Amino acid sequence: MEHASNRLPPLIIHRCWPLQFPTPRQSSTHSEIFLSPPLVFRLPSLQPSLLDRGERNLRWGVYRHLRHSSQLRTQRTALEFQLFENMAALLPKFVDRQVLLLHDSDFLLQYLFLHTDCRILDLDMSRKAAYGYDYDDLYDDYEDYEDYECYDDGYGENGEAAAVNEEITKVKPGLWRCSICTYDNDDSMSYCDICGVLRYPPSNTGKNMEQKTVGGVCKDSGVSRLAKSLFASPPRRTPNIAVVPLPQSFTDDIGGGNNFLDSASRSRCCTSIAPFKFDIPSPDDVISNRLHSTKITPRGRLYDCAPPGFAEKNAATTTQPSARQTNNSVAFKGKTISLEENNNSSGERQKYFNDTSTVLRNNEAVAGTSSSRRTHSTPTRNQKSKHDDVGESSSLANGAKSESLSSSLDSMSLNSKSGASKPIAPKKTLAQYKPEKWMLPDKEGNVMAQLNLAIVGHVDSGKSTLSGRLLHLLGQISQKQMHKYEKESKQQGKGSFAYAWALDESAEERERGITMTVAVAYFDTKKYHVVVLDSPGHKDFVPNMISGATQADAAILVIDASVGAYETGMDVTGGQSREHAQLIRSFGVDQIIVAINKMDAVGYSKERFELIKRQVGSFLRQCGFKESFISWVPLSAMENQNLVTAASDDRLKL
Ligand SMILES: Nc1nc2c(ncn2[C@@H]2O[C@H](COP(=O)(O)OP(=O)(O)OP(=O)(O)O)[C@@H](O)[C@H]2O)c(=O)[nH]1
């Protein structure tokens, strides 16, 4: 066995809560690295092109292939790649031993302890007892970590971990385990019966996704920037860090070497945000049956990452799996893109979409009918609203109309001096859309990769409202259900939260008017099963937010443009806009849409938008986001500006 110590200096591994990463130290005698064990470990060398330090180099596809491999995540530090290189040599042995079946990083730590000269500083006392690790009192200041008991992965003081984990990870024949909520589904299910997450790997691989084309997406339609961002793939990335290639045995082990890696990377890792797929509108009852919102439950993987007590704490306010049958709401975290973006041929946005046009060009998307357990029906066409939604739905259904909608407001401009926008009452009816061709599901293919999309941002920035509104516009929330939310929220004197109620399901969340747990919803695009992770914005629930963020492939950062609220969110001493952006990036998310919400509250001021864009952009670049991976969208979730369709208010046209 080749010991990593042959190639690397002794390594001290610190385990710590992700928010407490200190600066690693390196001396001539040893190196240090800080690991956040419950989070995602970026396996090295799985695909060289993904090994840019700033990139997310491993996605869930790989995890799933490795049968729910260890969850371990390293902070990006100068030393990270030392561990990566080390792991490149170690991983084949891991796979051989099937230790990747285990759920936590302890096996890695144990392995390194046993087979290398690494000095392992494990901050979990019980494990220290079990493994006999040395403990250095110098690091007592990490005692906070011990508060997070939910990080316990089953390793008891009696060293029964392996047996426990083996039992946990064992899936009975005829079942498959959801990677998100860990529910054991019947083999016939393509989606998790509890949380709706796409089965991966699929039971029926179907046609090669590469054979699908998505040409012409959004070209002519009135689709907004938000929708387009969801369709778009980011620019191709160029690796800038040399990588030690994996031994052949490892690539063989994980499923066919390059073929697998290519496949995994295509579907999961690197390049594309899925083509956006709108479910075909359907009658209320069908919608009710099709859609559901669920919180990630204590049994779910997300809670594995939360501090101890959170699972229990949130159990009371968490929608249990059964709630799926009674609640039609679906959490959607969306990106907003303006129609204008569609027609804009200049500037960054155009560049972005030029860069990201691969998917768009190829997409003839198709939406929403991929779920085998869903019932599809012909869209109803008799429920058109007289409200704005109708116009938007019309423009969504027929791209040509979007221009006329826009041109009808040509006299307006994005200027604060033009005054506050005319208040528009929340829409009361469900728009029924006639889906465009690109919205329709890919009937030819039956396999979709999964894209996890997190919605993050400061408390009260409008994340849930934006999500609920989008779901409504997309026909994912029925008219009947929306009326119910409106009625109930008004009865509680919280009428403005009607859309948020689609996501904030628990009594406590509704009472307090804040999201407390991550809401999960989904929708399908032609090639992707998009899982929406609606994160709480209150700082008290950062661990919950993290639990969602660690799953994310892409994110929408919602910024409240209101005077005072924006500044608070960006405050260095607790602004959650800042913290969420940092966290999202540190968890490997590099594609982000900044949704500058509540533009109505600042009179759709272009100056305000530009100010926020400049300041937040600067901060995001500091966080490590690349300019080309950031998309900016001014919008008003409440007034339905720049969501699914282009803004009807010219002041929002950039
Ligand atoms: N004026 C205006 N108010 C909005 C807009 N979007 C949301 N709001 C209001 O902002 C308040 C908070 O909205 P939420 O959707 O609950 O915000 P959130 O970010 O989900 O809140 P947390 O999940 O608790 O962080 C509600 O009263 C909404 O009505 C908008 O576009 N314009």
The ligand as a Tripos MOL2 file, in Angstrom:
@<TRIPOS>MOLECULE
LIG
   32    34     1     0     0
SMALL
NO_CHARGES

@<TRIPOS>ATOM
      1 N1        -42.6590   45.6930   -2.2520 N.pl3     1 LIG1
      2 C1        -42.3180   44.4260   -2.4180 C.ar      1 LIG1
      3 N2        -42.4110   43.5830   -1.3800 N.ar      1 LIG1
      4 C2        -42.0450   42.3080   -1.5790 C.ar      1 LIG1
      5 C3        -41.5690   41.8430   -2.8190 C.ar      1 LIG1
      6 N3        -41.2720   40.5350   -2.6950 N.ar      1 LIG1
      7 C4        -41.5520   40.1980   -1.4330 C.ar      1 LIG1
      8 N4        -42.0350   41.2590   -0.7490 N.ar      1 LIG1
      9 C5        -42.4600   41.2870    0.6310 C.3       1 LIG1
     10 O1        -41.3550   41.0400    1.4740 O.3       1 LIG1
     11 C6        -41.7990   40.3560    2.6320 C.3       1 LIG1
     12 C7        -40.9460   39.1350    2.8490 C.3       1 LIG1
     13 O2        -41.1680   38.2400    1.7840 O.3       1 LIG1
     14 P1        -40.7160   36.7150    1.8820 P.3       1 LIG1
     15 O3        -40.9610   36.1190    0.5660 O.co2     1 LIG1
     16 O4        -41.3190   36.0710    3.0600 O.co2     1 LIG1
     17 O5        -39.1710   36.9020    2.1320 O.3       1 LIG1
     18 P2        -38.1130   35.7340    2.3430 P.3       1 LIG1
     19 O6        -36.8160   36.2000    1.7930 O.co2     1 LIG1
     20 O7        -38.6210   34.4500    1.8120 O.co2     1 LIG1
     21 O8        -38.0520   35.6810    3.9060 O.3       1 LIG1
     22 P3        -37.2320   34.5920    4.7580 P.3       1 LIG1
     23 O9        -37.4100   33.2870    4.0830 O.co2     1 LIG1
     24 O10       -37.8240   34.6340    6.0960 O.co2     1 LIG1
     25 O11       -35.8210   35.0490    4.7330 O.co2     1 LIG1
     26 C8        -43.2620   40.0090    2.3960 C.3       1 LIG1
     27 O12       -44.0600   40.9390    3.0750 O.3       1 LIG1
     28 C9        -43.4500   40.1950    0.9270 C.3       1 LIG1
     29 O13       -44.7430   40.5930    0.5850 O.3       1 LIG1
     30 C10       -41.4880   42.7710   -3.9080 C.ar      1 LIG1
     31 O14       -41.1050   42.4780   -5.0260 O.2       1 LIG1
     32 N5        -41.8700   44.0350   -3.6390 N.ar      1 LIG1
@<TRIPOS>BOND
     1     1     2 1
     2     2     3 ar
     3     2    32 ar
     4     3     4 ar
     5     4     5 ar
     6     4     8 ar
     7     5     6 ar
     8     5    30 ar
     9     6     7 ar
    10     7     8 ar
    11     8     9 1
    12     9    10 1
    13     9    28 1
    14    10    11 1
    15    11    12 1
    16    11    26 1
    17    12    13 1
    18    13    14 1
    19    14    15 2
    20    14    16 1
    21    14    17 1
    22    17    18 1
    23    18    19 2
    24    18    20 1
    25    18    21 1
    26    21    22 1
    27    22    23 2
    28    22    24 1
    29    22    25 1
    30    26    27 1
    31    26    28 1
    32    28    29 1
    33    30    31 2
    34    30    32 ar
@<TRIPOS>SUBSTRUCTURE
     1 LIG1         1 GROUP 0 **** ****
